[in-house]
Amino acid sequence: MARPSGRSLRQHLAAFRVLLVLTLVTGVAYPLAVTGVAHVAFPSQADGSLVDDNGRVVASGLIGQEFTLVENGEATGRPDPKWFQPRPSVGSYDPTSSGASNLGPNDPRLVARVKQRRAKVSGFDHLAPHDVPTDALTASASGLDPDISPAYAFAQVDRVARTRGLSTATVRGLVAEHVQRRSLGFLGQEHVNVVLLNHALAGAG
C-alpha cells in the first residue's frame, strides 16, 4: 500500500482545519450569536413564550392544551365549562405526538367525527348546529395549535360567563382584547390564543 505523499498530507490537514473553523463558526459562534440577539430583542419568544403564574411556569403560548374537568384529582376528558375550549386535537395536545389524522374530507371516519363534534359543541355551548364554527369541528395539522377563530371564542362567552358568575360584557371584553389581527395586515386570519385567553380569565375571577 502506497504511503501518502507530503503534499497529500498537507491538503488533508488544510481541509481538516477548514472543517474545524467552519464547525466553530457555523455550529457554535453563529448559534450563540443568534440566541443572544434573540434573548435581547425577543426575550419571551426566545424562551418559548412561557406563561407565568406567580413565578410558576404553567404553559407555553405556542402549544395548545385541553381544559377538562378534574374529579378526584384525575382528568375526566370532559370539557370544563368554566374555560374556553380549544379546537379538537388528534393527539390530545401531546407535544411528543404532533400530527393530524390524515383523513381525507370525504373519509367516512372524518365525516362521522365532525358530525359527533358538531352535536357535542352544539349542546355544550347551546348553539344551533349550523352556527358551530368550522374550527370547533376540525383539528389542526399539527394537533398543537393554541389558536381558535374569534367566532368560536365569542360563541363560548355566554357559557363561560354563566358558569363563572361573571358578566357577559366582562368575558366578551376579554375575548376582544385577545383577538390577534392578521400579520402585516394581510397574512393569515384573525385568531384568539386560547391558552393566553384562559390565563387572563383566571385572573378575572
N, C-alpha and C positions, 0 to 999 in steps of 0.2 A: 504494500500500500504506500502510495507516494505521500511524502510529508508536505504540509502546506508551506508555500514559499513565504518569505518575509513580507512581500507585497500583499499577499492574500491575508496574512495576519493583520497587517495594518488596516486593510479595508474592513475586516471583521470588527476590529477594535473601534474604528471610526463609526461603523454602523451601530455598534453597541452603545457608544457614547451618545449618538443622536437619539437612539431609542430611550436612553436614560433621561436625557434632557427633556424630550417631548413628554415622557411619562410624568416627570416632575411638574412641567408647565401645565399640561392639559389635564392631568389626573389629580394633581394636588393644589398647585397655586391657583389655577383658574376656578375650580370649585370653591375653594376657600374665599377667594375674592368675591365671587358672585353671592355666596352665602352671607358674607359680611355686609355687602351693599344691601342685600335683601333685608337683613335684620335692622339696618339703619333706616332704610326708606319705607319698608313694609313689615314692621315687626310682627303684627298679628298674623298676616298671611304666611310669613316665613316660618312661624312656629306651628302652623297647621290650623289657623283660625279657631283656636280653642275657646270654649265658652267657660267662663269662670264664675263660680257661685261662692262668694265669701271665701276666696282663696283656694277653693277646691275645683279642679277641672271636672266638669260634668258631661261635656260633649265637644264635638267639633262642628262648626258651622258648615263644613264641607260634606259631612256624611249624615244622611237621614237616620232616623231611629223610630221604632214603634212606641206608641204611648198607650199601653194596655193596662187593664185593671190588674191590681195585685191583691190576692187573697191569701191570708195565712203566710205572707212572706214570699209567695210564688206568683209569677206572672201567669195569667189565665189565657192570654192570647186574644181576649176580647177587648175591643177598643174602649178606652176610658172616656166617658162623655165630658169630663172636665177639661180635656185637652183638644187642641186642633189635631186632626188626624192627617197623616201624610198619604201619598198615593201608594197603591199596592207595591209590594216588593217580593219578587220570586224567592229571594234568599233571606227574607225577614231582616233585611238591613245588616246582614253579617258581612263585615268588610273583608273577610277572608274568602267570601263566596260571591264575588261580584259577577253579575251576568244577567241575561234575560232568559225568557222561556224558549226563545227561538221558534215560537209557533207562528205560522202564517195567519193573516187576517181572516181566512176562511176555514181555518182548522176548527173542527167541531169542539175540541177541548178548550180553545181560547174563547169561542163563542159562548160556551157554557159558563166559563169563568166570568166573563163580562156580564152575562145575564144574572149570575149569582151575586156579583158585586153590586150591580145596579139595585137589586132588591134590598141588599143589606144597607147600603148608603141611603136609599130612599126612606127606609124605615128608621134608621138611626138619626138622620137629620130632618126627618119629616118633610121630604121633598117629593114632588111629583116625579115619577120615574124619568120622564123626558127632560126634567130640569137638572138631573145629576150631571155634573161636568165630566168631560171625557177623561181628564187625568185622575178622577176618582175611580175609574174603571180599568185603567191600563197601567202597567208597571213601566218604569224607565228602562233604557237599555242596560244601564249599569246595575240597577236594583238598589242603588245607594243615593239617589237624587233627593236632596233635602227640600227641594222646591215644589210648590204647587201653584196653580193659577190663582189670580185674585178672585176669580169667580168661585172656585172651590173653597177658598178661605172665607169669603163673605157668606157662602152658603152654610157655614158652620157656626156663624156668630150667634144666632138665637139659641142654639143648643148649649154652647159654651157659657153664654151669659146666664141662662136659666139654671144650669147645674152649679154654677159658682156663686149665684146670688149677686151678680154684677149687672149693671145697666147695659142694655144693648148698645147704647151710644158709646160707653166706655170701651167695650170689646171691639166694636166696629172701628173706633178711633185707633186702637192698637193695630188692627189689620191694615188700616190706611197708612199708618206710619211705617209699616214693614213692606209695603209694596215697592219692589225694586224695578226701576224703569229699564227700558232697553239699553244695552250698552251702546254708547256713542249716539243714542237716539234712534237707531235703526237696526241694530243687531239683536237677534233673539226675540224673546217675548217678555212682557212684564211678568213678574213672579213674586212669590212670597216664600221666604225661608221658614219652614215650619219649626225647625229647631230654635231659631232665634226668636220667632214669634211666641212660642211656648215659654221660653226663658223670660221674656218680657211679661207674659201673662202671669207667671209665678210671682213676679214682683208686684203685680197689680192687685193681688188678693185672691 
